[in-house]
């Protein structure tokens, strides 16, 4: 039995009811950076930072006096203290053994240093990311935001963490968000997770802007978290508005269609020349602007190009007839 304990990969420490160390294994000595003879006979508080060490004797005494178990058999995350004074995360599980009149407590520890370093590394990546990132829990409460998120939405970090994520949404989305979350938790049906979509965000001053949002989910134990990765589309939106202003104010008629020939945009000059209102053209097939001899063939021209990729008229100017 002793060989099993001493050779265990995880640190193990056994103490008396007075908190005096009776046994440590090699893993414990390695993690806490002590020799065995430097620990055995010492109070176990030597392995704790001051905030835990100051209360440990009273915790032990309270249990011995009352018999009320508060930590026995319950794993919990704590901080350990190495011989050089540095602290680290550990997961402690305590058990009790009675041998005659003597009581011993055995602690099995798991060193969380590697996980802690990885968490710090990931957090550094998240917080330094160029695009806004926000993490919420299953109630929609913000757990984490990065610097880019604070900058784009014009908030301080302390103003966002602990708030419902609805604070970043215009009213038409905010009013429905809690029900969206609840519906997913209840049904498990994914409607937006993993699917990017364009939405509107709301800054602290109430102004709105376009964002592209991608949501992902993480489960830690029984808890659920959602991370939103956003791309601020303000610059693209402003550029589109600028280009639209140029197009709409151009002297020559301009019309934009999709691959089916449906008009997406016309400028003022186009409306003036063809004698239509904007609303009369957008959504119509561009054939409305052609005489019959061209209109009857236009769909087949488009379909042929989309199918073959052969350019017959693209990039080539030519003289045609229009129909008012």
N, C-alpha and C positions, 0 to 999 in steps of 0.2 A: 504493500500500500504506500509506504513512504517513497519508494522509488518512482511510483506513478505520479505522486504529488510533486516531487522535486524535478521530474523530467517533463512536466506539463508545459505546453507552449505558452499558455496564458499565465500571467502573474497570480500567485496564490500567497495569502498571508493569513496566519492563524494567531488570534490574540486571546488573552484571558478576559475575565469579567472586568478587570481593572484596566483593560486596554493595552496590556503589555504583550509585545510580540513574542510568540513561542516558536514560530516556524515561518520561514520564507523559502520559496523555491528559487532556482537559478534565474527563471524568467523575471521574477519580481526584482531581484538584485540588478539585473541588466536594465530593465525599464526605468527603475528609480535611481540607477547609477550609484549603488551602494555595494559594499561587501557584506556577506551574510553576518559576520560578527559585529558589523556596525549597526545592524538592525535588531537582531535577537536580544531581548532584554530591554529594548527601548519602548517608550509609549508609541503607539501607532500614529499618534499625531505628527510624528516626524515626517510622515508621508503625505501630509495635508497642508494646503495653504492656510493662512491664519484665519480666514473667515469660517472655515470648517473646524480647524483645530481648537479654536477657543471654546467651542460648544460640545466637543465630542465627549468629554468626561461626564457632562451633565446628561447627555443622551443615554450613555451607558447606564449611569446610576438610575435614571428614570425607568429604564426597562427592567433592571434588576429589582427595583422596588415595586413597580406596578405590574409587571408582566405583560404590559400592553405592547404589541408588536407593531411598530410603525414602518420599519424598513426591512425586517427579516423576511426573506423569501420574495422580496420585491426588487427587481433590477432598477437601477437608476443611473443617470449620467452625472458625473461629478468631475472635479479637478483634482489632479494629483500633483505632488511637489517633489521634484528630483533633488538630489544632493547638492546640485549647483544653484538651487533656488528657482529654477525655471519650472513653469507649470504646464500641464497638458491635460487633455480630455481623457477620461476613462469611463467604462461602464462597469458598475459594481453590483455583484449579487452576493448577499450575505446569508449564511446558514448558521444554525446553532447546534451544538452537541453537548450533552451532559454526561460526564463520566464520574460516577459517584456523586460527591457534593460539588464537584468542580464544573464550571461552565466555560465552554470555549466557543468562540465565533470564528468562522472561516469566511474569508472574503476571496471570491474569484473575480479577477479584474480583466477587462479587455482594453488594451491600449488603443485609443482612438486617434492617436497622433497622425497616422497616415490619412485617415478619413478627414480629419480636421484640416490638414494641409491641402488636401484635394478640394475641400469645400472653400477654403480661402482662395485657392487658385481659380476655381470656377467663379467665385464671387468677384474676383479681380477682373476676370474676362467680361462678366456681365456688366459690372459697373463702368468699365472703360469702353464698352461697345459704342460705336458711332450712332447706331439706331436706338430709339427709345425701347426700353424693356420694362414691363411691369409684371409682378407676380402676385396673384391673389389666392385666397383660400376658398373653400367650398361655399362660404357665405358671401363671397365677393369682396372681402376685406383685403386691402392692399398690404402685402407682406414685405415687398421689396420694389424699389424703383432705382434705375440707374441715373447717372448724371444727365445723359441725353434726354431722358424722359422729363426730368425736372426743367431742363432748358427749353424744350419744345412746348411743354404745357405751362411754363412760367410759374412753377411752384418751387418751394423749398422741399427737401426730402421729408422733413418733419411735418409738413402740412399734408402730405399724402399718405405716409405709412400709418395704418390704423383706420383710414377712411374707406368708405365703400368706393369701389372703382367707378361707380356712376358719376363721381365728381368730374371725371374726364370725358363725359358724354353729353351731347345735347339732349334736351328733354325728351325728344321722341324715341331715343334709344334707352335712356336712363329709366323711363317709366316701366319698361318691359324687361329689364335685365335680370332682376331677381327671379322673375317667373321663368326665364330661359334657363338660369342656373338650376332652379328647383326641378324643372322638367327633365333636364339631363340626369341629375342625381337620382331621380325617381325611375326614369325609363331606361337610362343608359344609351339612348339613341343619340348618336353624334350628328349634329347638323352643321356645326361650324368648326369643330376641332380638326386641325390639319388642313383646313381649307382657307386659303388666303382670300380676303375680300376688301373692297374699298369702302371706307366709312368716313364719318365726320367726327373730329375730336373737338373738345371744348377747352380753351385755355382759361387760366385763372381770371382773366379780364372779361370773360364771356364771349370772346371772339371764336369763330369756328374755322376749321381748316380740314383739308382732306388727308387721310392716312390710309395706308395699306396694312391690314392687320392679319397676322397669322397666329393662331392659338395652338398650344400644346398642353398636354396633361401629364402630371407626375403623381404617383401614389407612393407615400412614405408611411408604411404601416397601414393604418386604417384612415389616414388623412389624405385628402385630395388637394392638389394645388394646380393652378393653371398659370402658364406663362404666356404673355402676349408680346410678340415681337412686332414692332411697328416701323413703318417707313413714312417719314414726313413727306407728303406730296405737295407741300406749299409751293416749292420752287417750280415743280412741273405744272401746277395749277396756274401759277402766275404767268409762266411761259405760254401756256395754252391760251390764256386770256389775251396776252400780248399778240400772239399770232392771229387769234380770232379777230382782234381789233384791226390788225393789218389787212386781213382778208376781207372783212366786212366793209372796210373803207376803201378798198381798191376800186379804181375807175372802171376796169374791165370786169365783165361778168365772171363769177367763179362758182362752180358747183362741185360738191363732193358726194360720191356714191359709195355704197358697199359692194361686195362681190356679187350680190343679187341684182344690182342696178337700182337699189332704193336710195333716194336722195337723203343724205345726212345733214348737209349744210348748203345754204346758198347765201351769197352776199347781196347787199342792197342793189348793186349794179345789175345783177342777174334778175332780180325781181322787177326792176325798172324796165329793162330791155324786153323781157318776156311778158311783162304786164301781169304779174302774179303777186300775191302777198306771200311772205315767207311761210306762213302756216298752210298755204295752199300747195306748196311744193314739198316741204320736208315730210318724208314718209311715203311719198309717191314714187313710182318707177320713173326713171329719168326719160323714158320714152315719151312722157307727156310734153317734152320740149322738142320732139323730133317730128318731122313730117312722116307720113305712113311708110314711104319707101325705105327709110332708115329704121323706123321704130319696129317694123315687123321682123327685122333681122338682128336687132341689138342683143336680145337674150342669147341667141346662138353664138354671137361673137364673144360675149362675156364667158359663156360656158366653155367655149373652145379654148380660150386663154387660160382659164382656171384649171382646165384638164391637162392641156399640153404645155403651158408655160411659154408658148411661142408668142413673141411680141410682134404684132403687125402694125399697130397704130401708136403704141406707147412711145413717147419721146419724139414722135413725128408730127409736126404741124400739118394740118390740111384744111381745105376750105369745104364747108358743109352748109346745109340749110337748117335753120332753126324754125320752130313753130311757136308762135305767140298764143 
